[in-house]
Amino acid sequence: MRKRQVVVRREEPQRNVRSVKYGECQKNHAANVGGYAVDGCREFMASGEEGTSAALTCAACGCHRNFHKRQVETEVVCECSSPPSNGT
């Protein structure tokens, strides 16, 4: 019988910080006539408080939030216990 050595690596705790922003509206208003036309709304603005159904409707163009381009920014935050190196 062979013995095995198991090495357990312990990673420093990391935290991912995500922020979601909704950009320009991409709803095709001329789809029913076979064309392509957007309304020019540049950014989603909620028309109600967070948690209500009105928060999913854009105050500028009146369409649902799903029609707006979703932009996710992820930032990795590491709470390391070792001091930062100064490059020497």
C-alpha positions as YAML, in Angstrom:
chain: A
units: angstrom
residues:
- id: 1
  name: MET
  ca: [0.00, 0.00, 0.00]
- id: 2
  name: ARG
  ca: [1.38, 3.38, -1.02]
- id: 3
  name: LYS
  ca: [1.03, 6.46, 1.10]
- id: 4
  name: ARG
  ca: [-0.22, 9.65, -0.45]
- id: 5
  name: GLN
  ca: [0.57, 13.12, 0.67]
- id: 6
  name: VAL
  ca: [-2.21, 15.64, 0.23]
- id: 7
  name: VAL
  ca: [-1.35, 19.30, 0.12]
- id: 8
  name: VAL
  ca: [-4.18, 21.71, 0.87]
- id: 9
  name: ARG
  ca: [-3.70, 25.20, -0.48]
- id: 10
  name: ARG
  ca: [-5.38, 27.98, 1.30]
- id: 11
  name: GLU
  ca: [-6.33, 30.92, -0.87]
- id: 12
  name: GLU
  ca: [-6.64, 34.43, 0.40]
- id: 13
  name: PRO
  ca: [-10.27, 35.51, 0.53]
- id: 14
  name: GLN
  ca: [-11.37, 37.35, -2.58]
- id: 15
  name: ARG
  ca: [-14.43, 39.40, -3.14]
- id: 16
  name: ASN
  ca: [-15.98, 40.24, -6.49]
- id: 17
  name: VAL
  ca: [-17.72, 43.58, -6.69]
- id: 18
  name: ARG
  ca: [-20.17, 43.81, -9.57]
- id: 19
  name: SER
  ca: [-21.93, 46.85, -10.83]
- id: 20
  name: VAL
  ca: [-24.58, 46.60, -13.53]
- id: 21
  name: LYS
  ca: [-25.46, 49.57, -15.67]
- id: 22
  name: TYR
  ca: [-27.96, 49.70, -18.51]
- id: 23
  name: GLY
  ca: [-26.94, 51.75, -21.55]
- id: 24
  name: GLU
  ca: [-28.69, 52.78, -24.73]
- id: 25
  name: CYS
  ca: [-32.06, 51.40, -25.78]
- id: 26
  name: GLN
  ca: [-31.94, 48.82, -28.57]
- id: 27
  name: LYS
  ca: [-35.67, 48.32, -29.09]
- id: 28
  name: ASN
  ca: [-36.60, 48.16, -32.78]
- id: 29
  name: HIS
  ca: [-39.72, 50.30, -33.13]
- id: 30
  name: ALA
  ca: [-40.09, 49.59, -36.86]
- id: 31
  name: ALA
  ca: [-39.99, 45.78, -36.65]
- id: 32
  name: ASN
  ca: [-43.69, 45.42, -37.52]
- id: 33
  name: VAL
  ca: [-43.15, 47.14, -40.90]
- id: 34
  name: GLY
  ca: [-39.89, 45.33, -41.68]
- id: 35
  name: GLY
  ca: [-37.54, 48.21, -40.91]
- id: 36
  name: TYR
  ca: [-35.10, 49.15, -38.21]
- id: 37
  name: ALA
  ca: [-35.45, 52.26, -36.06]
- id: 38
  name: VAL
  ca: [-34.39, 52.96, -32.49]
- id: 39
  name: ASP
  ca: [-35.62, 55.89, -30.40]
- id: 40
  name: GLY
  ca: [-32.21, 57.23, -29.34]
- id: 41
  name: CYS
  ca: [-32.59, 56.76, -25.60]
- id: 42
  name: ARG
  ca: [-28.99, 56.79, -24.33]
- id: 43
  name: GLU
  ca: [-29.36, 55.41, -20.79]
- id: 44
  name: PHE
  ca: [-31.91, 53.52, -18.71]
- id: 45
  name: MET
  ca: [-33.52, 55.62, -15.99]
- id: 46
  name: ALA
  ca: [-35.90, 53.77, -13.67]
- id: 47
  name: SER
  ca: [-39.31, 55.40, -13.39]
- id: 48
  name: GLY
  ca: [-39.96, 54.03, -9.88]
- id: 49
  name: GLU
  ca: [-38.38, 52.91, -6.63]
- id: 50
  name: GLU
  ca: [-36.17, 49.80, -6.49]
- id: 51
  name: GLY
  ca: [-38.23, 46.68, -5.85]
- id: 52
  name: THR
  ca: [-41.38, 47.89, -7.59]
- id: 53
  name: SER
  ca: [-42.58, 47.01, -11.08]
- id: 54
  name: ALA
  ca: [-42.07, 50.63, -12.14]
- id: 55
  name: ALA
  ca: [-38.32, 50.22, -11.54]
- id: 56
  name: LEU
  ca: [-38.17, 48.02, -14.66]
- id: 57
  name: THR
  ca: [-39.67, 50.70, -16.94]
- id: 58
  name: CYS
  ca: [-37.48, 53.42, -18.45]
- id: 59
  name: ALA
  ca: [-38.61, 56.94, -17.60]
- id: 60
  name: ALA
  ca: [-37.10, 58.35, -20.81]
- id: 61
  name: CYS
  ca: [-38.46, 56.01, -23.48]
- id: 62
  name: GLY
  ca: [-41.12, 53.97, -21.66]
- id: 63
  name: CYS
  ca: [-39.82, 50.52, -22.61]
- id: 64
  name: HIS
  ca: [-38.73, 47.62, -20.40]
- id: 65
  name: ARG
  ca: [-35.21, 47.45, -18.99]
- id: 66
  name: ASN
  ca: [-34.47, 44.30, -21.05]
- id: 67
  name: PHE
  ca: [-34.34, 46.42, -24.23]
- id: 68
  name: HIS
  ca: [-31.40, 48.40, -22.88]
- id: 69
  name: LYS
  ca: [-27.82, 47.22, -23.37]
- id: 70
  name: ARG
  ca: [-26.52, 45.59, -20.17]
- id: 71
  name: GLN
  ca: [-23.00, 46.54, -19.11]
- id: 72
  name: VAL
  ca: [-21.44, 44.55, -16.24]
- id: 73
  name: GLU
  ca: [-18.28, 45.77, -14.56]
- id: 74
  name: THR
  ca: [-16.53, 43.31, -12.25]
- id: 75
  name: GLU
  ca: [-13.80, 44.32, -9.84]
- id: 76
  name: VAL
  ca: [-11.82, 41.72, -7.88]
- id: 77
  name: VAL
  ca: [-10.91, 42.85, -4.38]
- id: 78
  name: CYS
  ca: [-8.32, 40.78, -2.53]
- id: 79
  name: GLU
  ca: [-7.82, 41.28, 1.18]
- id: 80
  name: CYS
  ca: [-4.25, 39.99, 1.33]
- id: 81
  name: SER
  ca: [-2.35, 39.75, 4.59]
- id: 82
  name: SER
  ca: [1.10, 40.12, 3.00]
- id: 83
  name: PRO
  ca: [2.54, 43.64, 2.64]
- id: 84
  name: PRO
  ca: [2.66, 45.07, -0.88]
- id: 85
  name: SER
  ca: [5.98, 44.80, -2.67]
- id: 86
  name: ASN
  ca: [7.83, 47.97, -3.57]
- id: 87
  name: GLY
  ca: [9.55, 46.50, -6.65]
- id: 88
  name: THR
  ca: [12.97, 45.87, -5.12]
...
